[in-house]
Amino acid sequence: MGTKTRTYGITIGEMETGRRNQITDVPGVKVGHQTLTDGDTHTGVTVILPHEGNLFKQKLLAASHVINGFGKTTGLIQVEEMGTLETPVALTNTFAVGRVYDALVDYSLERNPEIGRTTGTVNPLVGECNDMHLNDIRNRSVAKEDVWHALRRAENDFEEGSVGAGTGMVCYSMKGGIGSASRKIDLAYGSYTLGVLTLTNFGTLSDLRIDGRSVGKELSEAHQTQEKDRGSVMVICATDLPVTERQLKRILKRAAAGLSRTGSIIGNGSGEVVIGFTTAGTIPHDKPDHPLSLEMLHEEDIDAAFRAVRESCEEAVLESLLHAEPGKGRNGHYRPTLPELLEKFNFSLQ
């Protein structure tokens, strides 16, 4: 936990961070992990709980944006159509999506006996990245119980780096994983927060840029290595801004600017998917006998949110690299961490 970028003397952007500089700076949001490391197994599950109530009964406005669609995410079609979120968001490896989906169905059925009886079904949201280089993905080690463990462990303060879904991920040819950051948004009528969590598994070392500097090119020349860009990245965005799902989608599109600032070219085989929600208000599942009233920003105020998501996304990617822990994976495969290379080559980021 904590802000590694500041430890290395890096300040991304100009906006003030939240207290933790994590997605959980948005009130009500919690994050939990289940990490699996045993032999050639290096994988796990990460869950984001948007609020502590019954999500199926009290849905949140939500949106998604697919930057590049090489991925196996579930639930995006309904989010796109209905503009709401009704389960926690879960992240895992590619072959575990089905089991994680099943676990979120069980989670929802346990809390809502009317699902599939007197009301409709439920739309679990599961995202993935392929961790096959460090994890024996064919073993399909993630079980439904692992999702439950992650849900029970969800807290305001959570670990970043090689944990949960990020355990076996590779980013910019180094160890990747879970990263997070947040920004405060002060408007004339109130103060708000926008936070981002990234699952990073993309890029090649020579492309890495840190606060505009071509750090990756310098490190790759010293390290004498060049790897092919292997996707992908999941970006989860939470905010308490009063926005519609249309406005939220506009905000999510700006995550691409944050990824590009770190050097991403959004490659052919890379899946870049952004999912976001606002906790500003809830949408009842059961139809009330009156119209719903929702607040929304004036479009002239939305630039602050655009900047916040760009800065948070950029910093979250860097946090995933700086928090990562070294370690061997499947068949002895090894990826160094960014701090490891910085120390090895006596390299300063300042």
C-alpha positions, 0 to 999 in steps of 0.5 A: 500500500502507499504511493510509490511514485512520490517515493521515487520523486515522481509527480504525475500531473497537477491535480491533488491526490486522494488520501490513499491515492487509491480507487478506494478514496471514492467513499464506499468503494473497497478492493479485495484480493485472493493471490494464488502462488504454488509451483507453476501457479501464479495467478489470482482474483481481484474484486472491486466492491462499488458500495456496501449495500445490495448492488442488485437492488441498488444499482449504480450508473455505469459505462464501459469503453473498449479501446482495443477489443482483444479480450474475453470480458463478460457483461459489457453488452448489458452495461452498454445497453442499460447503463447500470452496474449490479454486481461487484467487478472482478478481475482474473486471468483469461481462462478463469473468467467462467468460474469467476462469473459463476461465483458472482452469480452465486454471490448475487443469488445468495443475497437476492432469492427473487433472481430467476423466480419473480424477477430477471437474471443478473449481469456479472462483470468480469475482466481478464488479462492473459498471465500465461508467461508466468502462470500455468494458465492451463491448470485453471487454478482459480476456483469459485471459493477464491472469489469469495475469499477476495470478496470477504477480504475487500477493504479500503486499504489494499495491496498493489503490485503482484497480488490478486489478479496481478500476480502473474502479469507482465507490463513493459517487459517487467513484472506488472500487476495491480496499480491504483491512483486517485484525484480530487475534483473541486467544483464550485458546488462541491468536492468529489473524487475519481479513482482508478485501478489498473490490471497491467499486462501490456507493453514493451520495455523500450516504449515505457515513458515515466512523466514524459521521459523515455526511461524504457529506452534508456533501460532497454539499452542498458538491459540489452533486451527487447520483448514483443508487446503482449497485451492487455490492460483492464482499467476500472474507474470509480467516482462520486461525481454526479454524471450520467452514463453518457458523461461517464463514458466520455470520461472513460475514453480519456483513460487512453490518454493516460495509457499512452502517456506511459508509452502504450501503443495499444497493440493489435493483440492487446485488450484495453477495456475501461469500466467505470461507475459513479456512486453519486446515486443509485437506481432501484431494481424495483420500479417506484411509482414516481419518476427518478431524479438524477443530478448531472454535471454541466458539460462545461465542468467535465474537463476536470474529470477528463484530466483526473482520469488521465492522471490517475490512469497514468499513475496507476500503471506506474504504481503497478510497476513500482509495487511489483515483487520479483519472482520466478514463474512457470517453467522458471520464467522470470521478469525483473521489476522496475525497481530492480532494474533501476537499482541494477543500472544505478538509474534515477527517475528524478 
